[in-house]
Amino acid sequence: MIDKKQLIDRFISYVKIDTESDPNSDSCPSTEKQWKLANKLVRQLKKMGMSDVSIDDNAYIMATLPSNVEHKVPTIGFISHFDTTPDFTGANVNPQIIENYDGKDIVLNEELDIVLSPKEFDDLKQYKGHTLITTDGTTLLGADDKAGITEIMEAMKYLLANPEIKHGTIKVGFTPDEEIGRGAHLFDVDKFGADWAYTMDGSQIGELEYENFNAAGAKVHIKGKIVHPGYAKGKMINSMYIAQEFIDSLPRMETPEHTEGYEGFFHLTDMHGNVDQTTLEYIIRDHDKEHFVARKNMFEQLAYDINSKYQKELVSVTIEDQYYNMREKIEPVMHIVDLVEKAMKQADIKPLIKPIRGGTDGSQLSYKGLPCPNIFAGGHNFHGRYEYVPVESMMKAVEVIVNIAKEASKS
């Protein structure tokens, strides 16, 4: 069905292009280097024969595969993002291809003694005999979400080459800046024109997700008072100590490294400062809306308590919501999830329905009127040097896309 070598070549050509996004940039895309892959995708979409291929001033890409059935059926979409996370470098990616994986340790970088081991990452055990694509231990891989892009492109190529496969109108969308929470901000849902869509942005084979975190970003600004340390008694206020007090006042076990499933968390992502002033940056996550609100209120209450304790306005908090749990937008149209389950089972895949411990473009798109569950793209250990993707999982994702297209045409 799918040419394995061509899929690998396509994927590797994408991950070798550095598309790291930048949360400190106000532009869209947030980095100029994202244009390189964006423009390449546009050229490839046109060359393969997709219709209405467009890229706007913010690098949002859209294209259409016209319906080949006479009756009216739903228009569906598939969406992936082409930026990679700023959490770890995506420059000079040097993928390694492990044929017929033997189930043992994979030495990613002998010189730096970096090893991808099933002892630490037990998901590896299920891919014995598969072809794996890994990093060389010095960068991330970029399967998040260039695997998704590869799969959508390969599926569209396959459908174009096999017109006997019946399908309705299919829309394709590729977005910048998903990794910094802006992937859907400027996405034109009306222009896209789909009744519903799917992001190909999940992890292991079989994942199907229609729940995600409610998410907010918080900045805690702490003022101190700098005085010569030799004459500081009763006068100096060290903002870093106040920051430590704020950090220690939050529940220590409600952090990413201590939570799973539906459990929410506070995550300190950055801390910088000096005696005079310190800034803490957090992300706040929870699937439950009431708990989400309570977490945000906790920040405000802590600031109030510390200011009351010192009888000074030392701490201020700025909180911005980033996205919300898509579940309430998907549940009224659960047939779009049922369709994917059927498509997976047709490909001999057991659906793994679970909440996303994160977010996707689909969460924001769902609130913009485009219901958009998330489907596996196949990768593991995103955002770091241990990232890898089994090629067979990517090939199965292509098969699922094709099956979805066929099933939607029967609606």
Backbone hydrogen bonds, N-H to C=O, Kabsch-Sander energy under -0.5 kcal/mol:
donor,donor_aa,acceptor,acceptor_aa,energy
4,K,2,I,-0.8
7,L,3,D,-2.2
8,I,4,K,-2.5
9,D,5,K,-2.8
10,R,6,Q,-2.4
11,F,7,L,-2.6
12,I,8,I,-2.8
13,S,9,D,-2.1
14,Y,10,R,-1.5
15,V,11,F,-2.5
16,K,12,I,-1.4
17,I,14,Y,-1.6
18,D,16,K,-0.6
21,S,84,T,-2.3
25,S,22,D,-1.6
34,Q,31,T,-1.3
35,W,32,E,-1.9
36,K,33,K,-0.8
37,L,33,K,-0.7
38,A,34,Q,-2.1
39,N,35,W,-3.1
40,K,36,K,-1.5
41,L,37,L,-2.5
42,V,38,A,-1.9
43,R,39,N,-2.1
44,Q,40,K,-2.3
45,L,41,L,-2.7
46,K,42,V,-2.2
47,K,43,R,-2.4
48,M,44,Q,-2.3
49,G,45,L,-0.7
49,G,46,K,-0.8
50,M,45,L,-2.2
51,S,64,T,-3.1
54,S,62,M,-2.7
56,D,60,Y,-1.8
59,A,56,D,-1.9
61,I,59,A,-0.5
61,I,174,F,-2.6
62,M,54,S,-2.2
63,A,172,V,-1.8
64,T,51,S,-3.0
65,L,170,I,-3.1
68,N,167,H,-2.3
76,I,74,P,-0.6
76,I,169,T,-1.7
77,G,196,W,-1.3
78,F,171,K,-2.2
79,I,198,Y,-2.6
80,S,173,G,-1.9
82,F,175,T,-2.4
83,D,175,T,-0.6
84,T,19,T,-1.4
88,F,85,T,-0.7
93,V,90,G,-0.5
96,Q,134,T,-2.2
98,I,96,Q,-0.6
98,I,132,L,-3.5
99,E,97,I,-0.8
101,Y,98,I,-0.5
101,Y,130,H,-3.1
106,I,116,L,-2.8
107,V,105,D,-0.5
108,L,106,I,-0.9
108,L,114,I,-1.8
109,N,114,I,-2.0
113,D,109,N,-0.6
113,D,110,E,-0.7
114,I,109,N,-2.3
115,V,113,D,-0.6
116,L,106,I,-3.2
117,S,115,V,-0.8
120,E,117,S,-1.2
121,F,117,S,-2.7
122,D,120,E,-0.6
124,L,121,F,-1.9
125,K,122,D,-1.5
126,Q,123,D,-1.4
127,Y,124,L,-2.1
128,K,125,K,-0.9
129,G,101,Y,-3.2
130,H,127,Y,-2.3
132,L,98,I,-2.5
132,L,130,H,-0.6
133,I,389,V,-2.2
134,T,96,Q,-2.6
134,T,132,L,-0.5
135,T,387,E,-0.7
140,L,89,T,-2.3
145,D,143,A,-0.9
146,K,142,G,-2.3
147,A,143,A,-1.8
148,G,143,A,-0.7
149,I,145,D,-1.8
150,T,146,K,-2.1
151,E,147,A,-2.4
152,I,148,G,-2.3
153,M,149,I,-2.7
154,E,150,T,-2.7
155,A,151,E,-2.3
156,M,152,I,-2.5
157,K,153,M,-2.4
158,Y,154,E,-2.1
159,L,155,A,-2.4
160,L,156,M,-2.4
161,A,157,K,-1.8
162,N,158,Y,-0.9
165,I,162,N,-2.1
166,K,164,E,-0.6
168,G,405,A,-0.6
170,I,65,L,-2.7
171,K,76,I,-2.9
172,V,63,A,-2.7
173,G,78,F,-2.4
174,F,61,I,-1.9
175,T,80,S,-1.9
180,I,177,D,-0.8
181,G,178,E,-2.0
182,R,177,D,-2.3
183,G,177,D,-0.6
185,H,182,R,-1.2
186,L,182,R,-0.5
187,F,184,A,-1.1
189,V,187,F,-1.2
192,F,188,D,-2.2
193,G,189,V,-2.1
195,D,75,T,-3.3
196,W,75,T,-1.1
197,A,371,P,-2.6
198,Y,77,G,-1.8
199,T,373,P,-2.3
200,M,79,I,-2.2
201,D,199,T,-1.1
201,D,375,I,-1.0
202,G,375,I,-2.6
207,E,204,Q,-2.0
208,L,352,L,-2.1
209,E,374,N,-2.8
213,F,358,G,-1.8
214,N,286,D,-2.7
215,A,323,Y,-3.2
216,A,284,I,-2.0
217,G,320,E,-2.8
218,A,282,Y,-2.6
219,K,318,T,-2.8
220,V,280,L,-2.9
221,H,219,K,-0.6
221,H,316,S,-2.9
222,I,220,V,-0.5
222,I,278,T,-2.7
223,K,314,L,-2.9
224,G,276,D,-3.8
225,K,237,I,-2.9
231,Y,228,H,-2.2
232,A,229,P,-0.9
235,K,232,A,-2.8
236,M,232,A,-2.5
237,I,225,K,-2.0
239,S,237,I,-0.9
239,S,275,V,-2.7
241,Y,238,N,-1.1
242,I,238,N,-1.5
243,A,239,S,-2.4
244,Q,240,M,-2.0
245,E,241,Y,-1.9
246,F,242,I,-2.2
247,I,243,A,-2.7
248,D,244,Q,-2.6
249,S,245,E,-1.0
249,S,246,F,-0.6
250,L,246,F,-0.6
250,L,247,I,-1.2
254,E,251,P,-1.5
255,T,253,M,-0.8
258,H,255,T,-2.2
259,T,256,P,-1.1
263,E,260,E,-2.5
265,F,285,R,-2.0
266,F,254,E,-2.7
267,H,283,I,-2.3
269,T,267,H,-0.7
269,T,281,E,-2.7
270,D,281,E,-1.5
272,H,279,T,-2.0
274,N,277,Q,-2.3
278,T,222,I,-2.2
279,T,272,H,-2.9
280,L,220,V,-2.3
281,E,270,D,-2.8
282,Y,218,A,-3.0
283,I,267,H,-2.0
284,I,216,A,-2.9
285,R,265,F,-2.4
286,D,214,N,-1.7
287,H,262,Y,-0.6
292,F,288,D,-2.3
293,V,289,K,-2.3
294,A,290,E,-2.2
295,R,291,H,-2.3
296,K,292,F,-1.9
297,N,293,V,-2.4
298,M,294,A,-1.8
299,F,295,R,-1.2
300,E,296,K,-1.5
301,Q,297,N,-2.6
302,L,298,M,-2.6
303,A,299,F,-2.1
304,Y,300,E,-2.1
305,D,301,Q,-2.9
306,I,302,L,-2.6
307,N,303,A,-2.3
308,S,304,Y,-2.4
309,K,305,D,-2.3
310,Y,306,I,-2.1
311,Q,307,N,-0.9
312,K,307,N,-1.4
314,L,312,K,-1.8
316,S,221,H,-2.4
318,T,219,K,-2.6
320,E,217,G,-2.8
322,Q,215,A,-3.3
323,Y,215,A,-1.2
328,E,325,N,-0.7
329,K,326,M,-1.8
330,I,326,M,-1.5
331,E,327,R,-2.8
333,V,330,I,-2.2
334,M,331,E,-1.0
336,I,333,V,-2.2
337,V,334,M,-1.0
338,D,334,M,-2.4
339,L,335,H,-1.9
340,V,336,I,-0.8
341,E,337,V,-2.2
342,K,338,D,-2.1
343,A,339,L,-2.2
344,M,340,V,-2.7
345,K,341,E,-2.4
346,Q,342,K,-2.0
347,A,343,A,-0.8
347,A,344,M,-0.9
348,D,345,K,-1.7
349,I,344,M,-2.2
352,L,206,G,-3.4
353,I,351,P,-0.7
354,K,208,L,-1.1
354,K,352,L,-0.6
356,I,211,E,-3.3
358,G,356,I,-1.4
363,S,360,T,-1.3
364,Q,360,T,-0.9
365,L,361,D,-2.7
366,S,362,G,-2.2
367,Y,363,S,-1.1
368,K,364,Q,-0.8
368,K,365,L,-0.6
369,G,366,S,-1.0
370,L,365,L,-2.8
374,N,209,E,-3.2
375,I,199,T,-3.0
376,F,207,E,-1.9
377,A,202,G,-1.1
377,A,203,S,-0.5
378,G,203,S,-2.6
379,G,202,G,-0.5
380,H,388,Y,-2.7
384,G,381,N,-0.6
387,E,384,G,-1.4
388,Y,380,H,-1.7
389,V,133,I,-2.0
391,V,131,T,-3.1
393,S,390,P,-0.5
394,M,390,P,-1.4
395,M,391,V,-2.3
396,K,392,E,-2.0
397,A,393,S,-1.9
398,V,394,M,-1.9
399,E,395,M,-1.8
400,V,396,K,-2.3
401,I,397,A,-2.2
402,V,398,V,-2.2
403,N,399,E,-2.4
404,I,400,V,-2.7
405,A,401,I,-2.3
406,K,402,V,-2.1
407,E,403,N,-2.8
408,A,404,I,-2.9
409,S,405,A,-1.2
410,K,407,E,-1.4
411,S,408,A,-1.3
